[in-house]
Amino acid sequence: MREYNFIYAIEHNEVQQYLLGKGKYFIPQVEYCSRPLHDRVRTMGDIRCCLAYKLIDEQKTYDIMDENLIKILKSDNSPETVLNVSMYIWSYYIDFVEEKKLTTEWHISDELLSLIRAGYRRYVDDGEPCVVSEERMEQCEWHNTTFKELLKTNRRLFKERFNLEI
């Protein structure tokens, strides 16, 4: 691939595919699985590099992320997607609040927070089964209980570490 995939994805209107690791943006993560999953941590690292080298403005990045994460959640509200989207928010909070690597605050839109909260409510509070994709089931031995626990833990940590109610 290229050096800064985030910039390329923006230029080619492929940010959603980039964030989800689809097609040419897939970065294999081989731990725990018979077939690799997308390595979201490396995707977040690419975004961090773009910000660190001032290849893109922080506020512009937040606007792009907000818009595209909303589109992702509106098109797929599976437990996997809810968790993946919330992890981009998590990464921002680590960089901004804890590590102080960012200088501009991301005012996450009410719409994005509402969509994330709705996903957490649906799968954690209301008890809707966390059915994962067939691909995920083939790749890993993840199931309903595992995703529920991940979502519960993620929600608790957002509250404890960042005072953010999910």
N, C-alpha and C positions, 0 to 999 in steps of 0.2 A: 504494500500500500504506500501511501505518501507520508510525508513527515508529520503534517498536522491535519488529521482527518476531519476534525471539527470545522476548521475553516473551509475545507473542501466541501463538506456536507452543506454548510451554509450557502456557499456559492452555487451549489447544484440543487438547492431546495430538497435535500435528502436528510434533514436533521432527525426526523422520526426514525428512519431506517438506521441512522448512525447510533442514536441512543439505545435502540433495541438490538443492535448488533446484527442487522439483517444484511444478507448479500455480501458485498465487498467490505462491509464494516464489521463482519464477524471476526472476533479475536478469540481463538480457542482457549478454554480453561479446562484442563484435563483432570484436575483433582476430583476424586470421588465418583467419577462417572465412566461408564464404558465408552460413551461418545462425548466429545467435548461440548460444553456449554459456552455461551458468550462470556468473556471476561469483562464484566462491567467496570471493575476496578481500573483496568488499563484504559478504558474509554474515559473514565473520570480523570485519570492521569493526563490524558491528551488535552482535555479541557483545561486542566490546571496549568499545563505548559503554555497553552495559548494565552492564558491570562498573565502568567508570570513574565512571559516575553513581550507582553503588551501588543500581541497580534490582534487582539479584540478588546474592546472596552468592557469593563465589568457589567455596567448597566445594560449594554446591548446584549451581552451574554444572558443575563437574567431574563430579559424580555423574550429572547429566542427560546430559552429553556421553558419559561412559563407557557408560552404559546404552544410549543410542541408537546410538552407533557400533558397539557389539557387535551390536545387532539388525540394523543395516544390513549388516555384514559376514556375518552368518549367513544373510541373505536374498539377498545378491549378492556373490560373491567374485571378480568380474571384475577385470582389471588396473586399469581406470578407477576402480572403487570402492576398491580397496586403496590406490591412489595418493591419491584424494580424502580418504579417512579419515586416512591418515598425514599429510596436509597440515594437518588440524586439530591434530594433535599437534605438528607443526612450529610452527604459529602460537603455541601455548602456550609452547613452549620459547623462541621469540624474545622473547615478552612477559615471561616469568618470568626466564629465565637471562640473556639479553643486555640487554634494555632495562629490566629491573627494574620493570615496570609492575604486576606482580601480587605480592601478598604471601603468598599461600597456595600451597603446593606441591601439585600434582596428583599423587597417587599412582595412576598409571594402573594399572588392574587387570591382573592376570596374564592373565585371559581375553582382554582387548582386545589386549594385547601379543602373546599367542599367536596370535590370529587374524591380526593384521597380519604377524607373522613368517612364518606359514604361507603367506600370499599372496606375500610376497617370495621365499620358498624355492621355491614352485611356479613362479613366472614367471622368476626370475633364476637360481636354482641348478639346478633340475631341468629347465629348458628348455622348460616347457610353453608353447605359443604364446600370445602376448598378443593374442588375438582381441578386437577392439573392436567396439562395437555398430554396426549399420548406420547409425544416426543419426549417430554420431561420424564414420564413414567418409564420409558425405555432407557433413558439416559441415567437416571438415578432412582434410588428407592425412596423417593419422596412421596408423601401421601397427605391425606386430609389433616391429620394431627400435626405433622411437621410444619405445614404452612400456617396453621392456626397458632402454633407456638411461636413461630418466627414473627408473625404479625403482632401478637400480644407483647412479645419482648421488645420489638421495635417501637410500639406505641409507648410502652413504659419508659424506654430510654429517651425518647423524644421529650417526654414530660420531665423526667429527672434531670437530664443534662442541659436541655435548652428551653425548658418551660413552654413547650409547644404542645398544645392539645391536638392530638390526632384522633 
